[in-house]
Amino acid sequence: MRTDSTNYMWWMSGVFVVLTLSFMFNVWGDKRDIIQHPLTEEKHFTKQPVREVKLEPTLYQDGYMYRCNDCHKNIEPSTVQKSFFSAHPDIVLEHGANNYCLTCHNVTNRETFTDLNHNEIPFTKSHQTCLQCHGPIYRDWEKGVHGRMNDFWDSSKGEIRKLSCVACHDPHQPKFKPMKPAPGPNIQNLRKYLQDLTTEEHSHE
């Protein structure tokens, strides 16, 4: 029994000697470089919406600001989509079956929107126009499933701020264009995140 134990110790010692010599003489080849992943840019963590939300029914053109009704109160609405004389040549309507301006814009007051019953919807509540056709998505948005919510999940700690539909979607072309994804997580970002993380600030109770 003792002989077997002695042989085992000699065998293990020999393995360690061989490993030591192999590292000393670099038998395994050159040392591999550590891959340095770039830190994720701050823009990927911003709370700012994708689009700049238009809060007032205004148009800036040639250095002047116009409200919608400044022109539309004297102009008969066109019955031809994208007329040659359109004052909004930059707008391209690609919104599925909704291919007419007056489906959403109020024909008698261009500074408001309209619902399917021709009731006025204030400019600041444009999401009420969206729900006319996008009911299931609007329901999910109300519950916080669709879209994005900022600030506090726990309403007792502060305000829950929902982004409106137009904060992410262009109402004339709501389909998102291809976007380059943010780079994957790396240990440097994770370490910094864990250092900043505190139980008090990120409590889910």
N, C-alpha and C positions, 0 to 999 in steps of 0.2 A: 504493500500500500504506500509505504514511504517512498519507494523507488518511483512509483507512478507520479506522486506529488512532485518529486524532485525533477523528473523529466518534464512535467508540465511547466514548472517555473523556468527551467532552462529554455523551453520552447517559447514561452511568452517573452522572456528576455531577448531572445534572438529576434523575434518579430519587432520589438521596439528598437533594437539596434539597427535593423534593416530600414525601418521607417525613418529613423533619425538620419542615417546616411543618405537616404533618398532625398530628404528635404535639404540636407546640406549641399548636395551636389546637383540639386535642381533636376532630379530625374523625371519629374512630372511635367516639365515644360515651364514656359514663362508664366508669370503671375497674371491672372486675368484682370483686366481693368474693370473697376466698378462703374456701372452705367449710372450717369448722373441725369436723372429726369428733371426737366425744367419745372419750376413751380407753376401752378395753375394761375392764370391771370385773374386779377381782381374783378374784371368785367363779368366773369362767370358766376360771381357771387352777389352781384348787384340786386337790389330790390326794385330797381327802376323797371317800369313796364317796357314791353317790346316796342310799343309805338308811343308817340306823344299824343295824349288825348286832347282833342279839340273841345274846349269848354264853352266857347261862344260861337254862335253862327256868323262868323266873319270870314272875309277873304281879303288877303293882301295882294295888291296888284299895282305895278308901276309906282310903288312908293306910297300908295294910299290904302286905307282900310275901308272896306265896304261891309255893311251888314247885308244879309241875303235879301231882305225886303227892300233895300235901297234900289235894287234893280227889278226884282221880281214883282213888285207892286205895279209896275208899269209894263210888264212883259207877259204876254199870253203864253201859257205853258206849251211847249212844242209837243206835237203828237208823233214826231219822228225821233226815235232814239239816236243820239249822237248826230244831231243836225250839224251841217257844215258851219252854221253860225253859232255853235255852242260857245259859251263863255268859259267852259271848263274842259278844254281839250286834253288836259293832263289826266282826267279821270277816265279809266277804262273799266266798264262794268262787266265783271265776270263772277256772277253770283248765282249760278245755276239757272233755274227757271225764273228767278227774279231778275228780269232784264229791262226794267222800266223804272226811271227815277221816282215816279209818283207812287210806286208801290210802298215806299217808305217815307218819302218827303210829302209834307202836307201841301196840297194844291193851292189852298187859300192863304196859308201863312208859312212861307218857306223857312222861317226860323223855328219851326217845330216839326215833329214827325207825326205820323198818323198810324192808327191801328186799322184792322180790317173793317171796323165799323165807322171809320172816318172820324174818330175822336182824336183830339190833339194830344200829343205826347211831348213834354218839355225836352229841350235839347240836352239837358243834363241827365235825362233818364232814357237814353237811347236803348238801353237793354230791354225796355218794355216793348219796343218795336221788334226786337229780335225774337222774343218769346212767341210772337204770332205764328211763326213757322218752325221754330226750333224748341218746341215744348220740352221734350225729354232732356235736351242739353241744358236748357234753362233750369229745369228741376235739379239737375246735378250741380249746376253752378250755385244755386241757392244753398245746397247742402255742403258745398265746399269740395265736391268731388272733381268737378270740371273747373278749369281755370286756376288761378293762383290767389292765395290769401297771404297777407303780410302781417307783421307785428305779432300779436299774441293769440295763441290757440285758446288759452284760458282767459275768458272774458273778465274774470275777477281781477286779473293783473293789468289789464289795459284793453284798448280797442282792437277789434278784429277788422282789418281793412281788406275788403274785396276789390279786386280789379274788375272794371267793367269789361264787357265784350270787346269794345273798340280799343281797349288798352293793349290787346294782343292781336285782334283781327282787324284788317282793313275792311270796312263794311262793303266796299265796292269789289274787293277781291279777297274774300275771307280765307281762302285756302292758303296755308303756310307755304312759303317758298322753301326749297331745300336749305338747311342750315348746317354749318360745320359743327360737329359735336365738340363739347369740351373734352380735354384730355382726361384719361382715366386717373384715378387717385394714386398717389404715391406716398411713401412712408414719411417724406418730409412734411407734406401737407397734413398728414394724419397726426404726426407728432405735435405740430403747431396747434392743430385743432384740439387735441387732448389737453394741451397745456392751458388753452383758453377756456376749456370746458369746466364749468362749476355746477354742482348739484343745485345751488340756489337759482342760478340764471336759467337752467335748462330743465327745471322740474316739470314732469308730466302729470303731477297729481292734480 
